[in-house]
Amino acid sequence: MPFIPVNGIQLYYEIEGDGPPLLVISGTGADLRNPRPENPTLTGFQVLRYDQRGLGQTASPKGTYTMKDYADDAASLLESLELGPINVIGISFGGMVAQHLVTRYPSKVNKLVLACTSPGGNNFSSFDLRKIVSSSKNQVESWLQILDSRYKNSGKNLPILNMVKDALHTNTRLFPNLITDGLTRQLEARSKHDCVNSLKNISNQTLIVGGKYDDIAPVKNLLEMHRLIKNSQMQIFEGGHLFLMQDKQAWPAIISFLLSESDTLKA
């Protein structure tokens, strides 16, 4: 199991595949020990993933975590592995980390994909997941409802949401079932995410993607990131926060962007 000292902690990471290096930064509560859907579209890349501080097999230091900490962890990992500039895909909370990474360490990032995420601040923050954790209601049902706004309509057939529902009822390690100190610290840092004033400084080619029915990172937040990041394009797909699994066109569009030789994106 590969562990590496970065930014003062022992961090767990995995590398698989051959091809251009690609860093995938995952979302809230992610743990590489949990099963994830196979993604044949990534077979042409050398994919780097890691457990973020406080989660999975990475160390869980005491004290307050900040978005700066998460960005510094990613940057230190790339530095230690002598990778960069590298293509980066940030998913949900990982997209927030990716924003701080690219604004703090622009030379470490090549192309950037921001998926189902938000720029933060007072007006464009993702749904505060602390509300799910602190709710006395059925947390699984509350989680499913914000993952996809169509879930409340029983007439809609949402097989991915049903699959997730089944998984949540059988796997106690999935959010929001397992609330650890590290996850609590992550949610606190997440609630303070704000890159609204720094995104305009991003010059990297950027693709912003999300789901039409996402109540965690709604389309208005994606539009604001697109407005702020001048060298960006945006695509909205069928689905909610899990659009990457719900719309079969999503991953191919991301891969096409990453493999494109063009230096100029259409606004």
QUIPE-V84269 format. One record per run of one state. SS is the DSSP state (A for helix, B for strand, O for the rest). FROM is the first residue (numbers start at 0). LEN is the number of residues. If there is no record, write none. Layout:
SS_FROM_LEN / SS_FROM_LEN
This chain:
O_0_2 / B_2_4 / O_6_2 / B_8_8 / O_16_3 / B_19_6 / O_25_14 / A_39_3 / O_42_2 / B_44_6 / O_50_16 / A_66_14 / O_80_5 / B_85_6 / O_91_1 / A_92_12 / O_104_1 / A_105_3 / B_108_7 / O_115_4 / B_119_1 / O_120_3 / B_123_1 / O_124_5 / A_129_5 / O_134_4 / A_138_9 / O_147_1 / A_148_4 / O_152_6 / A_158_12 / O_170_10 / A_180_11 / O_191_2 / B_193_1 / O_194_4 / A_198_3 / O_201_4 / B_205_6 / O_211_7 / A_218_10 / O_228_3 / B_231_6 / O_237_5 / A_242_4 / O_246_2 / A_248_11 / O_259_8
